[in-house]
């Protein structure tokens, strides 16, 4: 049979084991709560990241659209400038042809092709008629 000191030792040992168990359970619960909080924060960050990616895609599409519109505008402006400068050359060629300029002068001064200059001279040269 056990003596009193042995029984007291077992009781103290059992009490200490229960206390260690309770403390361990509390720590485990606290760790689980921290883990749950970290999971929640991770989900929030994932949601925010998805929103940022979606916004970046939208901005990329918008930038592409603006670049396309700008390119189209540049092409139209270039064509308008060419047409406007061509109109000046044609008007100048008509005036020179009416004043009796030669085909060679129309080619040199107005930058017309030889065929264009001959046509201008034929149509508008008053002296040749």
C-alpha positions as a printed NumPy array, in Angstrom:
array([[   0.   ,    0.   ,    0.   ],
       [   1.038,    3.551,   -0.606],
       [   2.089,    5.773,    2.162],
       [   0.936,    9.311,    2.622],
       [   3.924,   10.873,    0.933],
       [   3.387,    8.678,   -2.13 ],
       [  -0.333,    9.527,   -2.262],
       [   0.425,   13.237,   -1.891],
       [   3.009,   12.956,   -4.652],
       [   0.469,   11.306,   -6.977],
       [  -2.149,   13.933,   -6.161],
       [   0.352,   16.753,   -6.818],
       [   1.478,   15.058,  -10.024],
       [  -2.138,   14.642,  -11.185],
       [  -2.918,   18.266,  -10.341],
       [   0.144,   19.429,  -12.262],
       [  -0.835,   17.264,  -15.229],
       [  -4.347,   18.75 ,  -15.214],
       [  -2.906,   22.26 ,  -15.005],
       [  -0.527,   21.567,  -17.926],
       [  -3.42 ,   20.137,  -19.907],
       [  -5.623,   23.201,  -19.227],
       [  -2.811,   25.619,  -20.121],
       [  -2.059,   23.658,  -23.302],
       [  -5.73 ,   23.708,  -24.277],
       [  -5.886,   27.492,  -23.775],
       [  -2.737,   27.974,  -25.871],
       [  -4.118,   25.724,  -28.594],
       [  -7.372,   27.702,  -28.615],
       [  -5.435,   30.984,  -28.852],
       [  -3.325,   29.624,  -31.734],
       [  -6.475,   28.467,  -33.551],
       [  -8.012,   31.936,  -33.141],
       [  -4.855,   33.551,  -34.517],
       [  -4.876,   31.125,  -37.434],
       [  -8.533,   31.925,  -38.156],
       [  -7.755,   35.666,  -38.027],
       [  -4.829,   35.212,  -40.429],
       [  -7.038,   33.219,  -42.809],
       [  -9.615,   35.998,  -42.729],
       [  -6.95 ,   38.628,  -43.427],
       [  -5.589,   36.479,  -46.268],
       [  -9.066,   36.246,  -47.826],
       [  -9.467,   40.02 ,  -47.567],
       [  -6.082,   40.551,  -49.232],
       [  -7.004,   38.114,  -52.015],
       [ -10.239,   40.004,  -52.586],
       [  -8.414,   43.338,  -52.724],
       [  -5.827,   41.867,  -55.093],
       [  -8.556,   40.625,  -57.423],
       [ -10.061,   44.114,  -57.449],
       [  -6.674,   45.649,  -58.271],
       [  -6.089,   43.181,  -61.095],
       [  -9.55 ,   43.841,  -62.476],
       [  -8.934,   47.584,  -62.325],
       [  -5.573,   47.185,  -64.04 ],
       [  -7.187,   45.158,  -66.827],
       [  -9.838,   47.844,  -67.275],
       [  -7.184,   50.552,  -67.417],
       [  -5.19 ,   48.52 ,  -69.929],
       [  -8.225,   48.18 ,  -72.158],
       [  -8.971,   51.886,  -71.816],
       [  -5.371,   52.829,  -72.654],
       [  -5.489,   50.552,  -75.702],
       [  -8.715,   52.235,  -76.798],
       [  -7.236,   55.713,  -76.361],
       [  -4.067,   54.712,  -78.239],
       [  -6.186,   53.377,  -81.097],
       [  -8.248,   56.587,  -81.211],
       [  -5.059,   58.657,  -81.144],
       [  -3.555,   56.618,  -83.968],
       [  -6.714,   57.048,  -86.025],
       [  -6.693,   60.795,  -85.347],
       [  -3.033,   61.067,  -86.35 ],
       [  -3.709,   59.246,  -89.619],
       [  -6.677,   61.504,  -90.371],
       [  -4.637,   64.626,  -89.558],
       [  -1.806,   63.437,  -91.797],
       [  -4.229,   62.784,  -94.637],
       [  -5.844,   66.197,  -94.118],
       [  -2.435,   67.875,  -94.173],
       [  -1.493,   66.041,  -97.36 ],
       [  -4.787,   66.958,  -98.984],
       [  -4.443,   70.58 ,  -97.896],
       [  -0.892,   70.842,  -99.208],
       [  -1.989,   69.115, -102.416],
       [  -4.786,   71.651, -102.832],
       [  -2.252,   74.492, -102.511],
       [  -0.044,   72.886, -105.201],
       [  -3.014,   72.423, -107.527],
       [  -4.245,   75.982, -106.99 ],
       [  -0.756,   77.32 , -107.566],
       [  -0.39 ,   75.2  , -110.724],
       [  -3.731,   76.493, -112.062],
       [  -2.668,   80.086, -111.469],
       [   0.73 ,   79.54 , -113.082],
       [  -0.82 ,   77.702, -116.05 ],
       [  -3.266,   80.576, -116.571],
       [  -0.277,   82.944, -116.575],
       [   1.414,   80.861, -119.27 ],
       [   3.887,   78.748, -117.272],
       [   5.482,   75.863, -119.12 ],
       [   5.016,   72.198, -118.211],
       [   8.574,   72.083, -116.852],
       [   7.888,   75.109, -114.621],
       [   4.726,   73.469, -113.243],
       [   6.7  ,   70.3  , -112.455],
       [   9.546,   72.216, -110.777],
       [   7.535,   74.818, -108.868],
       [   4.428,   72.833, -107.852],
       [   5.892,   69.35 , -107.53 ],
       [   3.417,   67.88 , -110.016],
       [   4.151,   64.824, -112.092],
       [   4.799,   65.467, -115.8  ],
       [   1.35 ,   64.107, -116.725],
       [  -0.37 ,   66.323, -114.131],
       [   1.566,   69.358, -115.313],
       [   0.657,   68.668, -118.958],
       [  -3.007,   68.316, -118.012],
       [  -2.941,   71.596, -116.054],
       [  -1.243,   73.333, -118.934],
       [  -3.729,   71.956, -121.456],
       [  -6.801,   72.839, -119.372],
       [  -5.762,   76.204, -117.938],
       [  -3.168,   77.696, -120.274],
       [  -5.027,   80.632, -121.808],
       [  -2.201,   81.556, -124.161],
       [  -2.177,   78.12 , -125.795],
       [  -5.813,   78.407, -126.857]])
